[in-house]
Amino acid sequence: MSGNPARPPAGTDLCALDEVAEPGAKGFRFRAEAAMFAGVVVRIGDEIRGYVDSCPHAGWPLSALDDRYLTRDHRHILCAGHGALFRPLDGECVVGPCFGERLAPWPVEVRDGRVVTA
């Protein structure tokens, strides 16, 4: 667990798996007083991944619009700020100023049809 008091603890129920489009992504925001944590869950086929919703290059949120994280062809996560592209299943940047860097993982898993923090 990070030092961010707003980061939800392991076992936190996020949503039903069916609420994350396939392929698609869903963003989450948590607050604890002045602290905020932003995460994104990505679903590609039977695979689900979670990342901290923050560009490793600039630190800003990846999406300017709710739940619009993937490119139109669903092949990459797009940083709306500068167009960097990240592979959805490992978070590695394949195009952009943060080439070779990775999105910070946010461990999630599916339990009984629900997406929860791990």
C-alpha positions in Angstrom: 0.0 0.0 0.0 1.3 3.5 -0.9 1.6 6.3 1.6 -1.5 7.9 -0.1 -4.3 7.7 2.5 -6.9 7.9 -0.2 -5.7 4.7 -1.9 -8.3 2.0 -1.2 -7.1 -1.0 0.8 -7.0 -4.5 -0.6 -10.5 -6.1 -0.8 -12.3 -2.8 -1.7 -15.2 -3.6 -4.1 -14.9 -1.4 -7.2 -17.7 -2.6 -9.5 -19.2 -5.6 -11.2 -17.0 -7.0 -14.0 -19.8 -6.3 -16.5 -19.5 -2.6 -15.7 -16.1 -2.6 -17.4 -16.6 -2.8 -21.2 -14.8 -5.5 -23.1 -12.6 -4.2 -24.4 -12.7 -1.1 -22.3 -11.6 0.7 -19.2 -13.2 2.4 -16.1 -11.8 5.1 -13.9 -12.1 5.4 -10.2 -11.5 8.3 -7.8 -11.2 8.1 -4.0 -10.8 10.9 -1.5 -9.6 11.0 2.1 -9.7 14.6 3.3 -7.2 16.5 1.1 -5.7 13.4 -0.5 -7.0 11.9 -3.7 -6.2 8.6 -5.5 -7.1 7.9 -9.1 -7.1 4.5 -10.7 -8.1 2.8 -13.9 -9.2 -0.7 -14.6 -8.6 -2.0 -18.1 -10.3 -5.1 -19.5 -9.1 -6.9 -22.6 -10.7 -10.3 -23.3 -10.6 -12.3 -20.0 -7.7 -10.1 -18.7 -8.1 -7.3 -16.2 -5.5 -4.9 -15.1 -5.4 -1.9 -12.8 -3.1 1.1 -13.1 -2.7 4.4 -11.2 -4.4 6.9 -13.4 -1.3 9.1 -13.8 1.0 9.6 -16.8 4.6 8.7 -15.9 5.8 11.6 -18.0 3.7 14.4 -16.7 1.8 13.1 -13.7 -1.6 14.2 -15.0 -4.6 11.9 -15.4 -4.5 9.8 -18.6 -8.1 10.5 -19.8 -9.8 13.9 -20.2 -13.2 12.2 -20.4 -14.7 9.6 -18.0 -13.8 6.0 -18.9 -12.2 7.0 -22.3 -8.8 5.5 -21.8 -8.4 3.3 -24.9 -7.6 4.2 -28.4 -10.4 3.8 -30.9 -9.0 0.4 -32.0 -8.7 -0.6 -28.3 -5.1 -1.6 -28.8 -3.6 1.0 -26.4 -4.2 3.2 -23.4 -3.9 6.8 -24.6 -2.6 9.7 -22.5 -4.9 12.5 -23.7 -2.4 15.1 -22.6 0.4 14.3 -25.1 -0.7 11.2 -27.0 1.6 8.6 -25.4 0.4 5.1 -26.0 0.6 2.3 -23.4 0.1 -1.4 -23.9 -3.0 -2.3 -21.9 -1.8 -5.6 -20.3 1.6 -4.5 -19.0 1.3 -0.6 -19.0 4.5 -0.1 -21.0 4.7 3.1 -23.1 5.4 2.2 -26.7 5.0 5.7 -28.2 5.6 9.1 -26.7 7.9 11.0 -24.4 7.8 8.3 -21.7 8.8 5.5 -24.2 9.9 2.4 -22.3 8.4 3.6 -18.9 5.4 1.9 -17.4 2.2 2.9 -15.8 2.2 2.3 -12.1 0.3 -0.9 -11.3 -2.8 -0.9 -9.1 -3.4 -4.5 -8.2 -7.0 -5.6 -8.9 -8.7 -9.0 -9.4 -12.1 -10.5 -10.1 -13.9 -12.3 -7.3 -17.3 -13.7 -7.8 -18.0 -11.4 -10.8 -16.8 -8.3 -9.0 -13.6 -6.2 -9.6 -11.9 -5.6 -6.2 -8.5 -4.3 -5.2 -5.9 -6.9 -4.5 
